[in-house]
Amino acid sequence: MVYRKGELTPAAINRGWPHQVALREAACTGANHKIHLDFCKDLSLCPRGHSVYHDHTTWRVFCFADPAHATRFRARFGGEPFDPKDRGRGAAWAQWRKPG
């Protein structure tokens, strides 16, 4: 993986914004994208998120520094808690090894 100067690495995101919420990608497209960004305007949302895959479904991961902000986001939009430790490694980095 190539990193650019000043770009947040996945490890930096996990350290700085450890409270993460996964929403199905279908709920994050079109007008919903702007709704999510507007809702998070005053929250501790990381400027860079990522996506993961589980059971042939794409999930968009929103990362927060404050656990209360992640809870507010989940209360408003649903989604599931995402633990970065459940993400794949190496070539399977985008796989969500979702427990249960």
Phi and psi restraints in degrees (range 20) as a CNS / XPLOR table:
assign (resid 1 and name C) (resid 2 and name N)
       (resid 2 and name CA) (resid 2 and name C) 1.0 -98.4 20.0 2
assign (resid 2 and name N) (resid 2 and name CA)
       (resid 2 and name C) (resid 3 and name N) 1.0 132.6 20.0 2
assign (resid 2 and name C) (resid 3 and name N)
       (resid 3 and name CA) (resid 3 and name C) 1.0 -113.0 20.0 2
assign (resid 3 and name N) (resid 3 and name CA)
       (resid 3 and name C) (resid 4 and name N) 1.0 144.2 20.0 2
assign (resid 3 and name C) (resid 4 and name N)
       (resid 4 and name CA) (resid 4 and name C) 1.0 -106.1 20.0 2
assign (resid 4 and name N) (resid 4 and name CA)
       (resid 4 and name C) (resid 5 and name N) 1.0 148.6 20.0 2
assign (resid 4 and name C) (resid 5 and name N)
       (resid 5 and name CA) (resid 5 and name C) 1.0 -54.7 20.0 2
assign (resid 5 and name N) (resid 5 and name CA)
       (resid 5 and name C) (resid 6 and name N) 1.0 128.6 20.0 2
assign (resid 5 and name C) (resid 6 and name N)
       (resid 6 and name CA) (resid 6 and name C) 1.0 86.8 20.0 2
assign (resid 6 and name N) (resid 6 and name CA)
       (resid 6 and name C) (resid 7 and name N) 1.0 -9.5 20.0 2
assign (resid 6 and name C) (resid 7 and name N)
       (resid 7 and name CA) (resid 7 and name C) 1.0 -79.4 20.0 2
assign (resid 7 and name N) (resid 7 and name CA)
       (resid 7 and name C) (resid 8 and name N) 1.0 138.1 20.0 2
assign (resid 7 and name C) (resid 8 and name N)
       (resid 8 and name CA) (resid 8 and name C) 1.0 -69.9 20.0 2
assign (resid 8 and name N) (resid 8 and name CA)
       (resid 8 and name C) (resid 9 and name N) 1.0 130.6 20.0 2
assign (resid 8 and name C) (resid 9 and name N)
       (resid 9 and name CA) (resid 9 and name C) 1.0 -86.5 20.0 2
assign (resid 9 and name N) (resid 9 and name CA)
       (resid 9 and name C) (resid 10 and name N) 1.0 160.7 20.0 2
assign (resid 9 and name C) (resid 10 and name N)
       (resid 10 and name CA) (resid 10 and name C) 1.0 -56.5 20.0 2
assign (resid 10 and name N) (resid 10 and name CA)
       (resid 10 and name C) (resid 11 and name N) 1.0 -38.7 20.0 2
assign (resid 10 and name C) (resid 11 and name N)
       (resid 11 and name CA) (resid 11 and name C) 1.0 -65.3 20.0 2
assign (resid 11 and name N) (resid 11 and name CA)
       (resid 11 and name C) (resid 12 and name N) 1.0 -39.8 20.0 2
assign (resid 11 and name C) (resid 12 and name N)
       (resid 12 and name CA) (resid 12 and name C) 1.0 -65.9 20.0 2
assign (resid 12 and name N) (resid 12 and name CA)
       (resid 12 and name C) (resid 13 and name N) 1.0 -38.0 20.0 2
assign (resid 12 and name C) (resid 13 and name N)
       (resid 13 and name CA) (resid 13 and name C) 1.0 -64.3 20.0 2
assign (resid 13 and name N) (resid 13 and name CA)
       (resid 13 and name C) (resid 14 and name N) 1.0 -44.6 20.0 2
assign (resid 13 and name C) (resid 14 and name N)
       (resid 14 and name CA) (resid 14 and name C) 1.0 -64.6 20.0 2
assign (resid 14 and name N) (resid 14 and name CA)
       (resid 14 and name C) (resid 15 and name N) 1.0 -33.2 20.0 2
assign (resid 14 and name C) (resid 15 and name N)
       (resid 15 and name CA) (resid 15 and name C) 1.0 -74.6 20.0 2
assign (resid 15 and name N) (resid 15 and name CA)
       (resid 15 and name C) (resid 16 and name N) 1.0 -44.5 20.0 2
assign (resid 15 and name C) (resid 16 and name N)
       (resid 16 and name CA) (resid 16 and name C) 1.0 -84.7 20.0 2
assign (resid 16 and name N) (resid 16 and name CA)
       (resid 16 and name C) (resid 17 and name N) 1.0 -27.1 20.0 2
assign (resid 16 and name C) (resid 17 and name N)
       (resid 17 and name CA) (resid 17 and name C) 1.0 -133.6 20.0 2
assign (resid 17 and name N) (resid 17 and name CA)
       (resid 17 and name C) (resid 18 and name N) 1.0 67.6 20.0 2
assign (resid 17 and name C) (resid 18 and name N)
       (resid 18 and name CA) (resid 18 and name C) 1.0 -77.3 20.0 2
assign (resid 18 and name N) (resid 18 and name CA)
       (resid 18 and name C) (resid 19 and name N) 1.0 -12.4 20.0 2
assign (resid 18 and name C) (resid 19 and name N)
       (resid 19 and name CA) (resid 19 and name C) 1.0 -95.3 20.0 2
assign (resid 19 and name N) (resid 19 and name CA)
       (resid 19 and name C) (resid 20 and name N) 1.0 104.7 20.0 2
assign (resid 19 and name C) (resid 20 and name N)
       (resid 20 and name CA) (resid 20 and name C) 1.0 -121.4 20.0 2
assign (resid 20 and name N) (resid 20 and name CA)
       (resid 20 and name C) (resid 21 and name N) 1.0 144.8 20.0 2
assign (resid 20 and name C) (resid 21 and name N)
       (resid 21 and name CA) (resid 21 and name C) 1.0 -127.9 20.0 2
assign (resid 21 and name N) (resid 21 and name CA)
       (resid 21 and name C) (resid 22 and name N) 1.0 132.7 20.0 2
assign (resid 21 and name C) (resid 22 and name N)
       (resid 22 and name CA) (resid 22 and name C) 1.0 -106.8 20.0 2
assign (resid 22 and name N) (resid 22 and name CA)
       (resid 22 and name C) (resid 23 and name N) 1.0 128.5 20.0 2
assign (resid 22 and name C) (resid 23 and name N)
       (resid 23 and name CA) (resid 23 and name C) 1.0 -117.6 20.0 2
assign (resid 23 and name N) (resid 23 and name CA)
       (resid 23 and name C) (resid 24 and name N) 1.0 146.3 20.0 2
assign (resid 23 and name C) (resid 24 and name N)
       (resid 24 and name CA) (resid 24 and name C) 1.0 -60.2 20.0 2
assign (resid 24 and name N) (resid 24 and name CA)
       (resid 24 and name C) (resid 25 and name N) 1.0 138.0 20.0 2
assign (resid 24 and name C) (resid 25 and name N)
       (resid 25 and name CA) (resid 25 and name C) 1.0 -55.7 20.0 2
assign (resid 25 and name N) (resid 25 and name CA)
       (resid 25 and name C) (resid 26 and name N) 1.0 -35.5 20.0 2
assign (resid 25 and name C) (resid 26 and name N)
       (resid 26 and name CA) (resid 26 and name C) 1.0 -59.8 20.0 2
assign (resid 26 and name N) (resid 26 and name CA)
       (resid 26 and name C) (resid 27 and name N) 1.0 -27.2 20.0 2
assign (resid 26 and name C) (resid 27 and name N)
       (resid 27 and name CA) (resid 27 and name C) 1.0 -86.0 20.0 2
assign (resid 27 and name N) (resid 27 and name CA)
       (resid 27 and name C) (resid 28 and name N) 1.0 0.7 20.0 2
assign (resid 27 and name C) (resid 28 and name N)
       (resid 28 and name CA) (resid 28 and name C) 1.0 -116.7 20.0 2
assign (resid 28 and name N) (resid 28 and name CA)
       (resid 28 and name C) (resid 29 and name N) 1.0 5.8 20.0 2
assign (resid 28 and name C) (resid 29 and name N)
       (resid 29 and name CA) (resid 29 and name C) 1.0 -104.0 20.0 2
assign (resid 29 and name N) (resid 29 and name CA)
       (resid 29 and name C) (resid 30 and name N) 1.0 168.2 20.0 2
assign (resid 29 and name C) (resid 30 and name N)
       (resid 30 and name CA) (resid 30 and name C) 1.0 62.8 20.0 2
assign (resid 30 and name N) (resid 30 and name CA)
       (resid 30 and name C) (resid 31 and name N) 1.0 -135.5 20.0 2
assign (resid 30 and name C) (resid 31 and name N)
       (resid 31 and name CA) (resid 31 and name C) 1.0 -65.0 20.0 2
assign (resid 31 and name N) (resid 31 and name CA)
       (resid 31 and name C) (resid 32 and name N) 1.0 -26.7 20.0 2
assign (resid 31 and name C) (resid 32 and name N)
       (resid 32 and name CA) (resid 32 and name C) 1.0 -62.4 20.0 2
assign (resid 32 and name N) (resid 32 and name CA)
       (resid 32 and name C) (resid 33 and name N) 1.0 -31.0 20.0 2
assign (resid 32 and name C) (resid 33 and name N)
       (resid 33 and name CA) (resid 33 and name C) 1.0 -58.7 20.0 2
assign (resid 33 and name N) (resid 33 and name CA)
       (resid 33 and name C) (resid 34 and name N) 1.0 -48.5 20.0 2
assign (resid 33 and name C) (resid 34 and name N)
       (resid 34 and name CA) (resid 34 and name C) 1.0 -66.6 20.0 2
assign (resid 34 and name N) (resid 34 and name CA)
       (resid 34 and name C) (resid 35 and name N) 1.0 -36.6 20.0 2
assign (resid 34 and name C) (resid 35 and name N)
       (resid 35 and name CA) (resid 35 and name C) 1.0 -61.4 20.0 2
assign (resid 35 and name N) (resid 35 and name CA)
       (resid 35 and name C) (resid 36 and name N) 1.0 -44.0 20.0 2
assign (resid 35 and name C) (resid 36 and name N)
       (resid 36 and name CA) (resid 36 and name C) 1.0 -63.2 20.0 2
assign (resid 36 and name N) (resid 36 and name CA)
       (resid 36 and name C) (resid 37 and name N) 1.0 -46.0 20.0 2
assign (resid 36 and name C) (resid 37 and name N)
       (resid 37 and name CA) (resid 37 and name C) 1.0 -63.7 20.0 2
assign (resid 37 and name N) (resid 37 and name CA)
       (resid 37 and name C) (resid 38 and name N) 1.0 -41.6 20.0 2
assign (resid 37 and name C) (resid 38 and name N)
       (resid 38 and name CA) (resid 38 and name C) 1.0 -63.8 20.0 2
assign (resid 38 and name N) (resid 38 and name CA)
       (resid 38 and name C) (resid 39 and name N) 1.0 -41.4 20.0 2
assign (resid 38 and name C) (resid 39 and name N)
       (resid 39 and name CA) (resid 39 and name C) 1.0 -63.3 20.0 2
assign (resid 39 and name N) (resid 39 and name CA)
       (resid 39 and name C) (resid 40 and name N) 1.0 -36.5 20.0 2
assign (resid 39 and name C) (resid 40 and name N)
       (resid 40 and name CA) (resid 40 and name C) 1.0 -87.6 20.0 2
assign (resid 40 and name N) (resid 40 and name CA)
       (resid 40 and name C) (resid 41 and name N) 1.0 2.4 20.0 2
assign (resid 40 and name C) (resid 41 and name N)
       (resid 41 and name CA) (resid 41 and name C) 1.0 -52.5 20.0 2
assign (resid 41 and name N) (resid 41 and name CA)
       (resid 41 and name C) (resid 42 and name N) 1.0 -41.7 20.0 2
assign (resid 41 and name C) (resid 42 and name N)
       (resid 42 and name CA) (resid 42 and name C) 1.0 -102.5 20.0 2
assign (resid 42 and name N) (resid 42 and name CA)
       (resid 42 and name C) (resid 43 and name N) 1.0 12.7 20.0 2
assign (resid 42 and name C) (resid 43 and name N)
       (resid 43 and name CA) (resid 43 and name C) 1.0 -103.1 20.0 2
assign (resid 43 and name N) (resid 43 and name CA)
       (resid 43 and name C) (resid 44 and name N) 1.0 170.2 20.0 2
assign (resid 43 and name C) (resid 44 and name N)
       (resid 44 and name CA) (resid 44 and name C) 1.0 -86.9 20.0 2
assign (resid 44 and name N) (resid 44 and name CA)
       (resid 44 and name C) (resid 45 and name N) 1.0 44.6 20.0 2
assign (resid 44 and name C) (resid 45 and name N)
       (resid 45 and name CA) (resid 45 and name C) 1.0 -70.8 20.0 2
assign (resid 45 and name N) (resid 45 and name CA)
       (resid 45 and name C) (resid 46 and name N) 1.0 135.1 20.0 2
assign (resid 45 and name C) (resid 46 and name N)
       (resid 46 and name CA) (resid 46 and name C) 1.0 -67.2 20.0 2
assign (resid 46 and name N) (resid 46 and name CA)
       (resid 46 and name C) (resid 47 and name N) 1.0 141.4 20.0 2
assign (resid 46 and name C) (resid 47 and name N)
       (resid 47 and name CA) (resid 47 and name C) 1.0 -68.8 20.0 2
assign (resid 47 and name N) (resid 47 and name CA)
       (resid 47 and name C) (resid 48 and name N) 1.0 -12.6 20.0 2
assign (resid 47 and name C) (resid 48 and name N)
       (resid 48 and name CA) (resid 48 and name C) 1.0 -131.5 20.0 2
assign (resid 48 and name N) (resid 48 and name CA)
       (resid 48 and name C) (resid 49 and name N) 1.0 124.3 20.0 2
assign (resid 48 and name C) (resid 49 and name N)
       (resid 49 and name CA) (resid 49 and name C) 1.0 -109.2 20.0 2
assign (resid 49 and name N) (resid 49 and name CA)
       (resid 49 and name C) (resid 50 and name N) 1.0 -165.2 20.0 2
assign (resid 49 and name C) (resid 50 and name N)
       (resid 50 and name CA) (resid 50 and name C) 1.0 -156.0 20.0 2
assign (resid 50 and name N) (resid 50 and name CA)
       (resid 50 and name C) (resid 51 and name N) 1.0 173.9 20.0 2
assign (resid 50 and name C) (resid 51 and name N)
       (resid 51 and name CA) (resid 51 and name C) 1.0 -123.4 20.0 2
assign (resid 51 and name N) (resid 51 and name CA)
       (resid 51 and name C) (resid 52 and name N) 1.0 152.5 20.0 2
assign (resid 51 and name C) (resid 52 and name N)
       (resid 52 and name CA) (resid 52 and name C) 1.0 -134.6 20.0 2
assign (resid 52 and name N) (resid 52 and name CA)
       (resid 52 and name C) (resid 53 and name N) 1.0 165.5 20.0 2
assign (resid 52 and name C) (resid 53 and name N)
       (resid 53 and name CA) (resid 53 and name C) 1.0 -123.8 20.0 2
assign (resid 53 and name N) (resid 53 and name CA)
       (resid 53 and name C) (resid 54 and name N) 1.0 138.2 20.0 2
assign (resid 53 and name C) (resid 54 and name N)
       (resid 54 and name CA) (resid 54 and name C) 1.0 -150.8 20.0 2
assign (resid 54 and name N) (resid 54 and name CA)
       (resid 54 and name C) (resid 55 and name N) 1.0 128.5 20.0 2
assign (resid 54 and name C) (resid 55 and name N)
       (resid 55 and name CA) (resid 55 and name C) 1.0 50.3 20.0 2
assign (resid 55 and name N) (resid 55 and name CA)
       (resid 55 and name C) (resid 56 and name N) 1.0 49.0 20.0 2
assign (resid 55 and name C) (resid 56 and name N)
       (resid 56 and name CA) (resid 56 and name C) 1.0 61.2 20.0 2
assign (resid 56 and name N) (resid 56 and name CA)
       (resid 56 and name C) (resid 57 and name N) 1.0 23.9 20.0 2
assign (resid 56 and name C) (resid 57 and name N)
       (resid 57 and name CA) (resid 57 and name C) 1.0 -123.8 20.0 2
assign (resid 57 and name N) (resid 57 and name CA)
       (resid 57 and name C) (resid 58 and name N) 1.0 136.5 20.0 2
assign (resid 57 and name C) (resid 58 and name N)
       (resid 58 and name CA) (resid 58 and name C) 1.0 -91.0 20.0 2
assign (resid 58 and name N) (resid 58 and name CA)
       (resid 58 and name C) (resid 59 and name N) 1.0 135.4 20.0 2
assign (resid 58 and name C) (resid 59 and name N)
       (resid 59 and name CA) (resid 59 and name C) 1.0 -121.0 20.0 2
assign (resid 59 and name N) (resid 59 and name CA)
       (resid 59 and name C) (resid 60 and name N) 1.0 134.1 20.0 2
assign (resid 59 and name C) (resid 60 and name N)
       (resid 60 and name CA) (resid 60 and name C) 1.0 -94.5 20.0 2
assign (resid 60 and name N) (resid 60 and name CA)
       (resid 60 and name C) (resid 61 and name N) 1.0 129.7 20.0 2
assign (resid 60 and name C) (resid 61 and name N)
       (resid 61 and name CA) (resid 61 and name C) 1.0 -105.1 20.0 2
assign (resid 61 and name N) (resid 61 and name CA)
       (resid 61 and name C) (resid 62 and name N) 1.0 123.6 20.0 2
assign (resid 61 and name C) (resid 62 and name N)
       (resid 62 and name CA) (resid 62 and name C) 1.0 -103.2 20.0 2
assign (resid 62 and name N) (resid 62 and name CA)
       (resid 62 and name C) (resid 63 and name N) 1.0 128.6 20.0 2
assign (resid 62 and name C) (resid 63 and name N)
       (resid 63 and name CA) (resid 63 and name C) 1.0 -113.1 20.0 2
assign (resid 63 and name N) (resid 63 and name CA)
       (resid 63 and name C) (resid 64 and name N) 1.0 131.6 20.0 2
assign (resid 63 and name C) (resid 64 and name N)
       (resid 64 and name CA) (resid 64 and name C) 1.0 -125.5 20.0 2
assign (resid 64 and name N) (resid 64 and name CA)
       (resid 64 and name C) (resid 65 and name N) 1.0 146.1 20.0 2
assign (resid 64 and name C) (resid 65 and name N)
       (resid 65 and name CA) (resid 65 and name C) 1.0 -82.1 20.0 2
assign (resid 65 and name N) (resid 65 and name CA)
       (resid 65 and name C) (resid 66 and name N) 1.0 -32.3 20.0 2
assign (resid 65 and name C) (resid 66 and name N)
       (resid 66 and name CA) (resid 66 and name C) 1.0 -102.8 20.0 2
assign (resid 66 and name N) (resid 66 and name CA)
       (resid 66 and name C) (resid 67 and name N) 1.0 125.8 20.0 2
assign (resid 66 and name C) (resid 67 and name N)
       (resid 67 and name CA) (resid 67 and name C) 1.0 -62.1 20.0 2
assign (resid 67 and name N) (resid 67 and name CA)
       (resid 67 and name C) (resid 68 and name N) 1.0 -31.2 20.0 2
assign (resid 67 and name C) (resid 68 and name N)
       (resid 68 and name CA) (resid 68 and name C) 1.0 -65.6 20.0 2
assign (resid 68 and name N) (resid 68 and name CA)
       (resid 68 and name C) (resid 69 and name N) 1.0 -33.8 20.0 2
assign (resid 68 and name C) (resid 69 and name N)
       (resid 69 and name CA) (resid 69 and name C) 1.0 -69.6 20.0 2
assign (resid 69 and name N) (resid 69 and name CA)
       (resid 69 and name C) (resid 70 and name N) 1.0 -39.2 20.0 2
assign (resid 69 and name C) (resid 70 and name N)
       (resid 70 and name CA) (resid 70 and name C) 1.0 -63.9 20.0 2
assign (resid 70 and name N) (resid 70 and name CA)
       (resid 70 and name C) (resid 71 and name N) 1.0 -39.5 20.0 2
assign (resid 70 and name C) (resid 71 and name N)
       (resid 71 and name CA) (resid 71 and name C) 1.0 -64.6 20.0 2
assign (resid 71 and name N) (resid 71 and name CA)
       (resid 71 and name C) (resid 72 and name N) 1.0 -42.6 20.0 2
assign (resid 71 and name C) (resid 72 and name N)
       (resid 72 and name CA) (resid 72 and name C) 1.0 -63.0 20.0 2
assign (resid 72 and name N) (resid 72 and name CA)
       (resid 72 and name C) (resid 73 and name N) 1.0 -41.2 20.0 2
assign (resid 72 and name C) (resid 73 and name N)
       (resid 73 and name CA) (resid 73 and name C) 1.0 -62.4 20.0 2
assign (resid 73 and name N) (resid 73 and name CA)
       (resid 73 and name C) (resid 74 and name N) 1.0 -45.4 20.0 2
assign (resid 73 and name C) (resid 74 and name N)
       (resid 74 and name CA) (resid 74 and name C) 1.0 -65.0 20.0 2
assign (resid 74 and name N) (resid 74 and name CA)
       (resid 74 and name C) (resid 75 and name N) 1.0 -37.7 20.0 2
assign (resid 74 and name C) (resid 75 and name N)
       (resid 75 and name CA) (resid 75 and name C) 1.0 -63.9 20.0 2
assign (resid 75 and name N) (resid 75 and name CA)
       (resid 75 and name C) (resid 76 and name N) 1.0 -34.7 20.0 2
assign (resid 75 and name C) (resid 76 and name N)
       (resid 76 and name CA) (resid 76 and name C) 1.0 -81.7 20.0 2
assign (resid 76 and name N) (resid 76 and name CA)
       (resid 76 and name C) (resid 77 and name N) 1.0 -43.2 20.0 2
assign (resid 76 and name C) (resid 77 and name N)
       (resid 77 and name CA) (resid 77 and name C) 1.0 -114.5 20.0 2
assign (resid 77 and name N) (resid 77 and name CA)
       (resid 77 and name C) (resid 78 and name N) 1.0 -7.5 20.0 2
assign (resid 77 and name C) (resid 78 and name N)
       (resid 78 and name CA) (resid 78 and name C) 1.0 83.7 20.0 2
assign (resid 78 and name N) (resid 78 and name CA)
       (resid 78 and name C) (resid 79 and name N) 1.0 -144.7 20.0 2
assign (resid 78 and name C) (resid 79 and name N)
       (resid 79 and name CA) (resid 79 and name C) 1.0 93.8 20.0 2
assign (resid 79 and name N) (resid 79 and name CA)
       (resid 79 and name C) (resid 80 and name N) 1.0 -177.6 20.0 2
assign (resid 79 and name C) (resid 80 and name N)
       (resid 80 and name CA) (resid 80 and name C) 1.0 -130.2 20.0 2
assign (resid 80 and name N) (resid 80 and name CA)
       (resid 80 and name C) (resid 81 and name N) 1.0 147.5 20.0 2
assign (resid 80 and name C) (resid 81 and name N)
       (resid 81 and name CA) (resid 81 and name C) 1.0 -62.7 20.0 2
assign (resid 81 and name N) (resid 81 and name CA)
       (resid 81 and name C) (resid 82 and name N) 1.0 141.5 20.0 2
assign (resid 81 and name C) (resid 82 and name N)
       (resid 82 and name CA) (resid 82 and name C) 1.0 -121.8 20.0 2
assign (resid 82 and name N) (resid 82 and name CA)
       (resid 82 and name C) (resid 83 and name N) 1.0 124.3 20.0 2
assign (resid 82 and name C) (resid 83 and name N)
       (resid 83 and name CA) (resid 83 and name C) 1.0 -101.5 20.0 2
assign (resid 83 and name N) (resid 83 and name CA)
       (resid 83 and name C) (resid 84 and name N) 1.0 120.6 20.0 2
assign (resid 83 and name C) (resid 84 and name N)
       (resid 84 and name CA) (resid 84 and name C) 1.0 -56.6 20.0 2
assign (resid 84 and name N) (resid 84 and name CA)
       (resid 84 and name C) (resid 85 and name N) 1.0 -22.3 20.0 2
assign (resid 84 and name C) (resid 85 and name N)
       (resid 85 and name CA) (resid 85 and name C) 1.0 -68.0 20.0 2
assign (resid 85 and name N) (resid 85 and name CA)
       (resid 85 and name C) (resid 86 and name N) 1.0 -17.3 20.0 2
assign (resid 85 and name C) (resid 86 and name N)
       (resid 86 and name CA) (resid 86 and name C) 1.0 -88.8 20.0 2
assign (resid 86 and name N) (resid 86 and name CA)
       (resid 86 and name C) (resid 87 and name N) 1.0 1.3 20.0 2
assign (resid 86 and name C) (resid 87 and name N)
       (resid 87 and name CA) (resid 87 and name C) 1.0 -82.2 20.0 2
assign (resid 87 and name N) (resid 87 and name CA)
       (resid 87 and name C) (resid 88 and name N) 1.0 147.5 20.0 2
assign (resid 87 and name C) (resid 88 and name N)
       (resid 88 and name CA) (resid 88 and name C) 1.0 -65.0 20.0 2
assign (resid 88 and name N) (resid 88 and name CA)
       (resid 88 and name C) (resid 89 and name N) 1.0 172.5 20.0 2
assign (resid 88 and name C) (resid 89 and name N)
       (resid 89 and name CA) (resid 89 and name C) 1.0 -120.4 20.0 2
assign (resid 89 and name N) (resid 89 and name CA)
       (resid 89 and name C) (resid 90 and name N) 1.0 156.6 20.0 2
assign (resid 89 and name C) (resid 90 and name N)
       (resid 90 and name CA) (resid 90 and name C) 1.0 61.4 20.0 2
assign (resid 90 and name N) (resid 90 and name CA)
       (resid 90 and name C) (resid 91 and name N) 1.0 -131.4 20.0 2
assign (resid 90 and name C) (resid 91 and name N)
       (resid 91 and name CA) (resid 91 and name C) 1.0 -64.9 20.0 2
assign (resid 91 and name N) (resid 91 and name CA)
       (resid 91 and name C) (resid 92 and name N) 1.0 -21.1 20.0 2
assign (resid 91 and name C) (resid 92 and name N)
       (resid 92 and name CA) (resid 92 and name C) 1.0 -98.0 20.0 2
assign (resid 92 and name N) (resid 92 and name CA)
       (resid 92 and name C) (resid 93 and name N) 1.0 26.5 20.0 2
assign (resid 92 and name C) (resid 93 and name N)
       (resid 93 and name CA) (resid 93 and name C) 1.0 -54.6 20.0 2
assign (resid 93 and name N) (resid 93 and name CA)
       (resid 93 and name C) (resid 94 and name N) 1.0 -34.9 20.0 2
assign (resid 93 and name C) (resid 94 and name N)
       (resid 94 and name CA) (resid 94 and name C) 1.0 -84.6 20.0 2
assign (resid 94 and name N) (resid 94 and name CA)
       (resid 94 and name C) (resid 95 and name N) 1.0 0.4 20.0 2
assign (resid 94 and name C) (resid 95 and name N)
       (resid 95 and name CA) (resid 95 and name C) 1.0 -81.5 20.0 2
assign (resid 95 and name N) (resid 95 and name CA)
       (resid 95 and name C) (resid 96 and name N) 1.0 136.0 20.0 2
assign (resid 95 and name C) (resid 96 and name N)
       (resid 96 and name CA) (resid 96 and name C) 1.0 -100.2 20.0 2
assign (resid 96 and name N) (resid 96 and name CA)
       (resid 96 and name C) (resid 97 and name N) 1.0 109.1 20.0 2
assign (resid 96 and name C) (resid 97 and name N)
       (resid 97 and name CA) (resid 97 and name C) 1.0 -84.9 20.0 2
assign (resid 97 and name N) (resid 97 and name CA)
       (resid 97 and name C) (resid 98 and name N) 1.0 69.3 20.0 2
assign (resid 97 and name C) (resid 98 and name N)
       (resid 98 and name CA) (resid 98 and name C) 1.0 -67.7 20.0 2
assign (resid 98 and name N) (resid 98 and name CA)
       (resid 98 and name C) (resid 99 and name N) 1.0 122.3 20.0 2
assign (resid 98 and name C) (resid 99 and name N)
       (resid 99 and name CA) (resid 99 and name C) 1.0 -70.3 20.0 2
assign (resid 99 and name N) (resid 99 and name CA)
       (resid 99 and name C) (resid 100 and name N) 1.0 151.1 20.0 2
